Each structure stands twice: as structure tokens, then as C-alpha cells.
Amino acid sequence: MAGEAQRRSQWPLALTLLAGLTGLVVLWFYNWRNGVLIFAGAVGLAGLLRAALSDSAAGLLHVRSRMFDIAFLFLTAIATAVLGLIIPN
């Protein structure tokens, strides 16, 4: 029973990884700029999930303190999006 509850608590990480993988596929096969922006959105989604969910519900998105995780994920998402937008073709 505990194993099932633990697996269910990993849905935020699975959702984030799926969105990030989608961004990498778009980056690799279609348009690199759109892929980078989707990937940045996935990191931002991880930050939103970490902010909205409790520590136990966040699963493996809970690495350090809540504020550190949220700040790190949002800053990483913003930096990735800005770099994706300012790098010339």
C-alpha cells in the first residue's frame, strides 16, 4: 500500500518530465526556439507545482526548502526563456 501511495505522489515530476521531453523533441526535430520555450515552460510548471503542492504531495520536486526550490525553478525558467529569445538565428 505504501508503494502505491509513493508512486502516486510522483505525478508532478512525471508531468514535468513529459513536458520537458516534449520541448526537447520539438527542439530537436522542428524549431529550436519553440523547443527551448516549451522546455522553459516545463521548468516553470515544476515551479508552479512545487509552490502549489505540499511537501509530501510534491514528491521528488521537493529537494530543499520550499522557497529555495520555487526560486531556483522560476529563475531557471526565466533565464532559459530569455536566452531562447535573445539568441539570434
C-alpha positions as CSV (number, residue, x, y, z in Angstrom):
1,M,0.0,0.0,0.0
2,A,2.8,2.4,0.8
3,G,4.4,1.7,-2.5
4,E,1.3,2.7,-4.4
5,A,0.9,5.9,-2.5
6,Q,4.6,6.7,-3.1
7,R,4.1,6.1,-6.9
8,R,1.0,8.3,-6.9
9,S,2.9,11.1,-5.3
10,Q,5.4,11.3,-8.2
11,W,2.8,12.6,-10.8
12,P,4.2,16.2,-10.5
13,L,7.7,15.0,-11.5
14,A,6.2,12.8,-14.3
15,L,4.2,15.6,-15.7
16,T,7.2,18.0,-15.6
17,L,9.4,15.4,-17.3
18,L,6.8,14.8,-20.0
19,A,6.6,18.5,-20.7
20,G,10.4,18.8,-20.8
21,L,10.7,15.8,-23.1
22,T,8.1,17.4,-25.4
23,G,10.2,20.6,-25.5
24,L,13.4,18.6,-26.3
25,V,11.6,16.7,-29.2
26,V,10.3,20.0,-30.6
27,L,13.8,21.5,-30.2
28,W,15.5,18.5,-32.0
29,F,13.1,17.9,-34.8
30,Y,11.2,21.1,-35.5
31,N,12.1,24.5,-34.3
32,W,14.9,25.0,-31.7
33,R,13.5,28.3,-30.3
34,N,10.0,26.9,-29.7
35,G,11.5,23.8,-28.1
36,V,13.6,25.9,-25.7
37,L,10.5,27.9,-24.8
38,I,8.5,24.8,-24.2
39,F,11.3,23.4,-22.1
40,A,11.4,26.7,-20.1
41,G,7.7,26.4,-19.6
42,A,8.1,22.9,-18.2
43,V,10.6,24.2,-15.7
44,G,8.2,26.9,-14.8
45,L,5.4,24.3,-14.4
46,A,7.7,22.5,-12.0
47,G,8.0,25.7,-10.0
48,L,4.2,26.2,-10.0
49,L,3.6,22.6,-8.9
50,R,6.2,23.0,-6.1
51,A,4.5,26.2,-5.0
52,A,1.0,24.8,-5.0
53,L,1.6,21.3,-3.6
54,S,2.5,20.3,-0.1
55,D,6.0,18.8,0.6
56,S,4.6,15.2,0.6
57,A,2.5,15.7,-2.5
58,A,5.3,17.3,-4.5
59,G,7.2,14.1,-4.4
60,L,10.7,14.4,-5.9
61,L,10.1,18.0,-6.8
62,H,10.8,18.6,-3.1
63,V,14.6,18.8,-2.9
64,R,15.4,21.6,-0.5
65,S,13.3,24.1,1.3
66,R,10.1,25.2,-0.5
67,M,11.3,28.8,-1.1
68,F,14.6,27.7,-2.5
69,D,13.0,25.2,-4.8
70,I,10.5,27.7,-6.1
71,A,13.0,30.5,-6.6
72,F,15.5,28.2,-8.3
73,L,12.9,26.7,-10.7
74,F,11.4,30.1,-11.6
75,L,14.8,31.7,-12.1
76,T,16.0,28.8,-14.2
77,A,12.8,29.0,-16.3
78,I,13.1,32.8,-16.8
79,A,16.8,32.5,-17.7
80,T,16.2,29.7,-20.2
81,A,13.3,31.6,-21.8
82,V,15.3,34.8,-22.1
83,L,18.3,33.1,-23.6
84,G,16.0,31.3,-26.0
85,L,14.5,34.6,-27.1
86,I,17.7,36.7,-27.4
87,I,20.0,34.3,-29.2
88,P,19.9,35.1,-32.9
89,N,19.0,32.6,-35.5
